[in-house]
């Protein structure tokens, strides 16, 4: 009887481990994942070396919105950028100001220095199936203006939600 009890205990442990592995797989592949910020293109919002949790599920039920910080998957590497222009919108930057459909758009997430280092661009129309993204550190960011081009919805694999490392910087991304 003691042998059978021990056997049942092992079976229960095995079931628990299998369920935990399956849940971890589902969460990691379909709901949340982590990414490390590489470079200074999102400074000061996100700094080089910070680890963020991004939500993979949010865009299964909705579309990216202006201001979202998104993870973009490209064959060579992933990028972290902010959604600026939505499908069909006209984007223009003149005299350090962003205009969307000819209306000035305030960017409270930018420092004055970043704003002042934003060169003239456009006007350009975002294709119906794409997004226009930029980094918050405009002077050095590789983004839709200069290398990444327009971003399709399929390339957006998640929305940044939390900074989790270093622990002193733990916060929601804005």
N, C-alpha and C positions, 0 to 999 in steps of 0.2 A: 504494500500500500504506500509506503514511503517513496518507493521508486516511481510509482505512477504520479504521485503528487509533485515530485521533482520534475518529471517529464512534462506535466501540465504547466508548471511554472516556466519552463524553458519555452514551451509553445506560446504562452502568453507574452513573454518577453520578445520573442521573435515577431509576433504579430504587431506589438507596439513599435518595434524598430522599423518594420516594413511600412507601417502607416506613417511614421514620422518621416521616413525617406520620401515617400510618395507626396506627402504634404509639402515638404521642403522643395521638391521638384516643381510642383504646381505653383507655389508661391514665387519661386525664383524665375520660372519661365513665363508665367502669365500675369503675375500681379506686381511684384516689386523686385528690383535689383539694385545693385550699387554701381557707382562709377566714380573714377578718380578724375578730378579736374586737372588737365594738363595745360600749362601755360597761363598767361595773364590776360587773355582776351575777355574774360568776364569780370575782371577787377573793377570795382571793389565788391561787387555782389558775391562773387565766388572767387576764391584765391587758389593759386597753384598748389596742388597737393591735397586739397580738401576732398573728402569722400562724401558723396551725396547719395541719398536713396531716391530712385526715380520710380514713378508709378507707371507701369506698363498697361494697366487696365483702362485708365481714364479715357484714352482715345479709341477704345472699342465702343464706348457708349456716347462719345461726343467728339467734337473737332477741336483742334488747337485754337486757342484764343490769343488775341494780341496781349503781349506782356508775359505769356507763359515762357518759362525757361525749359527748353526741350533738349533731349538727347537725340542727336542725328547720327544714324548709322551709315557709314560709307565703307567701301571695301578696304581701304587702307587703315582707317581709324574712326573713332567716334568723336563727335564734336558736341560741345555744350554751348547753346546760343539762345537768344531771346527772340520770340516771334514778334515781328514788327508789322509786316504787311500780310493781309489775308488774300485769298484768291479773288482776282478781279480788281483789286485796289490799285490806285496810282500812287507811287512813292516818289518823293523828291526831298532832297536835303539841300537847302540853300542858306547861306549866311549862318551856319551852325544850327539851323532849326530844321526839324523834321516836319514834313507836310504829308498828310495822307488824304487823298482825294481833294487836294487844294486847301485843306484845313490844317492849321498848325496843331501838332500833337505834342503835349507836354510829356516829358520823360523824367518823372521824379526819381527814378532809379539811377540816373546818371549824375556824376559829379560835374561841377562847372568846367573842370579841366577836360574831362572826356567830351563834354558838349562842345567846347571850344576847339577840340582836335577833330571834330567831325567835318570832313571836307564836303564840298558840293558834290551832288550825285543826282542823276536822273534829269527829268522825270522818266519813270519806267513803269509799265503796267505788269502786275503780277499775273501770270497765267491762271486760268480757272482751276487748275488741278495742283497748284503750288502755293508755297509760302515764301515770304522774304524774311530772312533772319539777320541779326547783327549781334556782335558781342558788345558788352557794356564799356569796354575799353576801346573806343572807336579807332584810335590812332594805330593800334597794332592788330586789330581783329581781322582774321580771315573769315569772311562771311559772304552773304549774298552779293555784296558790292564788288568783291575782288577775289574770287577763287572758288567759293562754294556754289555760287549761282543760286537759282531757285531750288527750293527743297520740296519734294513731293511728300504727301502724307505717309506713304509707305516707308520713307526714310526716317520718319519721326517715330522713335521706338518708346518714348516715354516723356513724362513731365517730371522735372526735378521737384521734389517735395521737401526734403530735409537735408541739412548739413549735419553729418553724424561724426565727422572726425576732421580736425582734432576736437576732442570733447569740449574744449573751452569755447569753440565756435558753434556748438549745437544750436540750431535754429531752423525755422522754416525758411525756404528760399522765397524771395520776393522779386 
